[in-house]
Amino acid sequence: MDHLRRRGFRIVETEHGGAAIRTAAAQSFDYVVVDIDWVGVSDGAALARWTTTKRSQTRVVLSSTTLSHWFSAGSAMAGLPLVRKPFRQEDLDRILSPVAVAAPARA
């Protein structure tokens, strides 16, 4: 995540999907990176579904330790980008580049 901070992204991390939904309801984000393997109070899939329906302007990126997930055509998650964890910088750069901001120059 340090790579993204250096590129100008504000990073907000939460412990589970329920906390993430509360955070996303209170603030706006350009992107939400969702761990779909998340389990607990509210899972990552719930966060992805909530974001795509309640914050349609927010782009959702799914992440997983595997890339074997399949979503039916009618699913809120069908067609969303999926990146393998741990993230490679170039994978995130490719997906986030439309809103990427260059890091401010240092004096």
trRosetta pair geometry for C-beta under 8 A, 3 or more apart (Angstrom, degrees):
i j d omega theta_ij theta_ji phi_ij phi_ji
1 4 5.5 -51 -161 36 53 112
1 5 6.4 56 143 -22 75 101
1 11 5.1 90 -176 -135 120 165
1 13 7.5 -45 -103 -60 168 123
2 5 5.4 -52 -149 36 38 114
2 6 6.3 40 153 -20 68 103
3 6 5.9 -55 -153 35 29 111
3 7 6.6 21 151 -13 62 109
3 89 4.9 -126 -166 -117 168 108
3 92 7.3 121 96 71 126 139
4 7 5.6 -60 -149 40 35 109
4 9 4.1 -41 165 51 95 134
4 11 6.0 103 95 -67 122 117
4 92 6.6 -76 -73 145 108 145
4 96 7.4 15 -121 83 107 173
5 8 7.9 114 -179 -17 30 8
5 9 6.3 -86 -83 66 33 77
5 10 8.0 59 -116 -109 73 26
5 11 5.8 -66 -70 -4 92 120
6 103 4.8 -35 166 -80 62 143
7 93 8.0 -176 -90 -105 163 87
7 100 5.7 -48 165 -161 127 98
7 101 6.4 125 149 69 73 60
7 102 6.9 -65 -156 -127 65 25
7 103 5.6 -79 -106 -50 23 88
8 100 7.3 110 53 -179 110 58
8 101 3.3 -90 93 90 149 107
8 102 6.4 56 -21 79 134 20
8 103 5.5 -160 -45 -90 82 47
8 104 7.2 111 -93 -26 101 72
9 96 7.4 -23 -76 177 141 149
9 100 7.7 -53 -54 -127 102 62
9 101 7.1 153 -57 37 57 100
12 23 6.0 -178 142 171 137 144
12 27 7.4 113 -24 71 169 151
12 29 7.5 -112 32 -93 123 128
14 17 7.9 122 101 -86 126 14
14 19 4.0 -175 -172 105 125 110
14 20 4.2 -169 53 -68 145 74
14 23 5.8 -152 -61 -4 134 142
15 19 5.6 57 44 28 78 150
15 40 7.9 -80 132 107 85 167
16 19 5.5 93 58 15 69 100
16 20 7.0 -130 106 -6 35 96
16 38 6.4 151 -143 178 62 119
16 40 4.2 -92 -130 88 136 137
16 41 4.8 100 118 35 147 100
16 42 6.2 121 141 48 99 67
16 43 7.9 -54 -173 -94 90 30
17 20 5.3 -58 -143 39 35 115
17 21 6.2 39 158 -24 70 101
17 34 7.9 46 -109 -148 98 99
17 38 5.5 137 -42 115 100 137
17 40 7.0 157 19 67 88 94
17 41 6.7 -161 58 80 77 80
17 42 3.6 -116 94 104 104 83
17 43 5.1 24 -6 93 151 9
17 44 5.5 -147 -78 -71 118 33
17 45 7.9 -28 -107 42 157 45
17 46 5.1 99 152 66 147 105
17 47 4.2 -133 -144 -39 97 108
18 21 5.9 -50 -149 31 29 110
18 22 6.7 28 152 -15 62 104
18 40 7.5 -108 3 111 105 97
18 41 3.9 -60 -2 115 136 120
18 42 3.7 126 -59 10 73 113
18 46 8.0 8 -68 96 60 138
19 22 5.7 -54 -151 37 34 112
19 23 6.3 35 151 -19 66 106
19 41 7.5 79 -19 65 79 141
20 23 5.6 -54 -147 38 33 112
20 24 6.1 30 155 -16 67 108
20 32 7.5 110 174 -159 117 119
20 34 7.8 132 145 -112 159 83
20 42 7.7 -135 44 85 92 115
20 47 4.9 4 95 -118 129 137
21 24 5.7 -55 -141 41 30 109
21 25 6.2 34 155 -24 64 106
21 42 6.1 -32 -4 99 130 158
21 46 7.1 -49 -58 125 134 100
21 47 5.7 -136 -62 -109 86 76
21 50 5.1 9 -122 98 111 168
22 25 5.7 -54 -147 33 29 113
22 26 6.5 18 157 -12 62 111
23 26 6.0 -67 -151 41 29 105
23 27 6.2 -26 169 28 69 109
24 27 6.8 -76 -125 61 25 74
24 29 6.4 -64 -122 9 83 122
24 32 6.3 8 -101 -94 131 140
24 47 7.4 125 0 -157 148 93
24 50 7.2 122 83 114 140 117
24 51 6.0 -70 178 -94 159 94
24 54 7.8 107 125 90 113 120
24 55 6.1 -106 168 -16 110 154
24 58 7.3 -38 -156 -41 114 178
25 54 7.3 -25 -99 138 81 146
28 55 7.2 170 -131 -145 73 122
28 57 7.6 -6 -158 84 115 120
28 58 7.1 -154 -165 -72 72 108
29 32 5.6 96 93 -62 142 80
29 55 7.6 43 46 161 84 151
29 58 5.3 52 77 -128 82 121
30 58 6.8 149 168 -132 13 68
30 59 6.6 -4 154 26 64 99
30 99 4.8 170 171 166 147 165
31 58 6.8 148 -107 -173 16 80
31 59 5.0 -30 -104 73 74 94
31 60 7.5 148 -159 -94 64 22
31 61 6.0 11 -170 -2 114 109
31 96 6.2 -53 -43 -114 164 99
31 99 6.9 -175 -31 54 108 143
32 47 7.0 -143 154 153 136 109
32 48 7.8 -177 104 -100 120 56
32 51 5.1 -122 44 -121 152 160
32 55 7.8 88 -18 85 134 139
32 58 5.6 41 -10 157 104 126
32 59 7.6 178 24 87 66 46
32 60 5.3 -20 66 -111 95 70
32 61 7.3 -178 87 29 45 70
33 61 4.7 -22 -109 73 71 106
33 63 5.7 34 174 -19 95 123
33 83 7.9 -36 -146 43 110 122
34 38 7.5 -96 179 7 74 129
34 44 4.7 135 169 -170 92 98
34 45 7.9 120 154 -75 132 26
34 47 5.1 -180 -126 93 119 117
34 48 4.6 179 95 -66 173 93
34 51 7.4 -148 -57 14 133 144
34 60 6.0 -1 -3 -167 123 99
34 61 7.0 163 19 81 73 49
34 62 5.5 -35 70 -111 96 56
34 63 6.6 169 80 21 41 79
35 38 4.4 100 93 -42 100 101
35 44 4.6 -128 86 -88 53 146
35 63 5.2 -40 -97 77 58 99
35 64 7.1 128 -157 -85 60 49
35 85 7.1 17 -119 -43 99 149
36 43 7.7 49 -160 154 47 101
36 44 4.3 -142 -102 102 30 128
36 45 5.5 65 -146 -65 87 75
36 48 6.6 -1 -92 -22 97 141
36 62 5.1 11 -30 -160 123 106
36 63 7.0 166 4 65 79 43
36 64 5.2 -34 52 -74 99 105
36 69 6.3 27 101 -91 148 164
36 77 7.4 79 -106 -139 138 152
36 82 8.0 -38 7 -127 136 103
37 44 6.6 25 35 18 31 142
37 64 5.3 117 -30 -133 105 78
37 65 6.0 0 -22 8 163 94
37 66 7.9 105 -71 23 129 85
38 43 5.1 154 96 -158 83 62
38 44 3.6 115 31 -36 110 98
38 47 7.5 21 62 9 145 127
39 43 5.4 -8 -109 -104 42 103
40 43 6.8 138 39 -82 59 61
42 46 4.6 -103 179 80 94 146
42 47 6.7 114 126 -50 108 82
43 46 5.1 107 59 4 67 100
43 47 7.4 -124 109 -2 43 88
44 47 5.4 -52 -151 35 40 114
44 48 6.3 41 151 -20 70 102
44 62 7.7 107 149 -140 122 81
45 48 5.6 -51 -148 36 34 113
45 49 6.3 34 153 -17 66 105
45 77 6.8 -63 -139 -45 82 144
46 49 5.8 -54 -146 39 31 110
46 50 6.1 32 155 -20 65 108
47 50 5.7 -55 -144 38 29 112
47 51 6.2 27 158 -19 64 109
48 51 5.9 -57 -145 37 27 109
48 52 6.3 20 160 -14 63 109
48 60 5.4 109 -140 -176 80 146
48 62 6.3 17 -101 -89 143 96
48 76 6.4 152 127 109 89 110
48 77 5.2 39 135 -89 141 103
48 80 7.0 -143 -161 29 124 174
49 52 6.1 -60 -145 39 27 105
49 53 6.3 7 163 -3 64 114
49 76 4.4 113 -117 57 69 154
49 77 7.2 -58 -68 -42 72 91
50 53 6.4 -75 -149 46 24 98
50 54 5.4 -17 174 16 68 122
50 55 7.8 35 132 12 71 97
51 54 6.6 -65 -115 53 19 87
51 55 5.0 -44 -155 53 62 108
51 58 5.4 -86 -173 87 104 127
51 60 5.1 130 100 -81 133 120
52 55 7.8 -25 -55 63 11 67
52 56 6.7 45 -174 -105 44 63
52 60 5.8 -59 -64 -6 90 145
52 76 4.4 160 68 -177 145 109
52 77 7.6 -150 -21 -71 152 49
52 80 7.7 -99 -79 -72 130 131
53 56 7.3 -7 -152 -66 12 86
53 76 6.5 -59 -40 -121 95 139
55 58 4.1 16 132 10 114 121
59 99 7.8 -175 22 -8 136 137
60 77 7.8 -95 114 -118 138 70
60 80 5.2 -36 94 -141 99 136
61 80 7.0 -178 -116 167 27 101
61 81 5.0 -27 -127 78 79 106
61 82 7.8 161 -175 -91 65 25
61 83 6.3 8 170 4 111 111
61 95 5.6 87 -113 152 133 146
61 96 7.6 -47 -48 -65 152 87
62 69 7.4 -102 145 68 144 153
62 77 6.3 65 -67 -157 142 111
62 80 5.2 96 -14 110 108 119
62 81 6.7 179 30 93 76 49
62 82 4.5 -24 79 -104 107 74
62 83 7.4 159 87 21 54 63
63 82 7.2 156 -91 -159 27 58
63 83 5.2 -26 -107 70 80 84
63 84 7.4 100 -157 -154 74 5
63 85 5.1 76 166 -50 109 102
63 87 7.0 -50 -129 -70 133 98
64 67 6.6 147 76 -83 114 42
64 69 5.9 155 -31 -19 170 126
64 82 6.5 -12 16 -168 109 105
64 84 6.7 -48 76 -117 65 50
64 85 6.4 -147 102 7 15 99
65 84 7.0 50 -156 -162 23 76
65 85 5.1 -53 -83 64 58 100
66 69 7.1 129 95 -29 92 79
66 84 7.4 -9 -144 -124 8 94
67 82 6.1 128 -135 124 84 122
67 84 5.5 -57 -52 -75 103 100
69 82 6.6 -163 54 -133 117 152
71 75 4.0 -117 176 69 103 151
71 77 4.5 -139 -115 88 161 97
71 78 4.4 -151 109 -76 113 67
71 80 8.0 29 32 27 159 95
72 75 4.8 117 58 -26 71 104
72 78 6.5 -72 92 -69 36 126
73 78 5.5 106 -138 -147 26 166
74 78 7.1 94 47 -4 15 144
75 78 4.5 120 63 -29 89 95
77 80 5.3 -72 -163 19 59 126
81 95 5.0 154 141 -128 164 124
83 87 6.0 35 137 -115 131 86
83 88 8.0 -139 -172 33 113 75
83 91 4.8 128 -139 148 120 129
83 92 6.7 55 -138 -72 171 66
83 95 6.5 -97 -52 -19 127 151
84 87 7.7 155 86 -97 53 42
84 88 7.8 28 69 -4 93 95
84 91 7.3 -106 40 -134 75 173
87 91 6.0 -140 -162 69 76 117
87 92 5.2 36 -179 -41 130 117
88 91 4.5 89 62 -1 88 106
88 92 7.4 -174 84 -2 47 83
89 92 6.1 -64 -154 42 33 104
89 93 6.0 34 153 -23 69 110
90 93 5.4 -50 -140 37 34 116
90 94 6.3 39 159 -25 65 103
91 94 6.0 -54 -152 31 27 111
91 95 6.7 14 155 -8 62 109
92 95 5.9 -63 -147 43 34 104
92 96 5.5 4 167 4 73 120
93 96 6.4 -69 -128 52 21 93
93 97 5.8 49 165 -63 62 95
93 100 7.0 28 -146 -83 67 150
94 97 6.2 -27 -146 -13 19 118
96 99 6.2 -72 -177 55 73 87
96 100 5.5 97 124 -66 90 92
97 100 5.0 -34 -132 -4 39 125
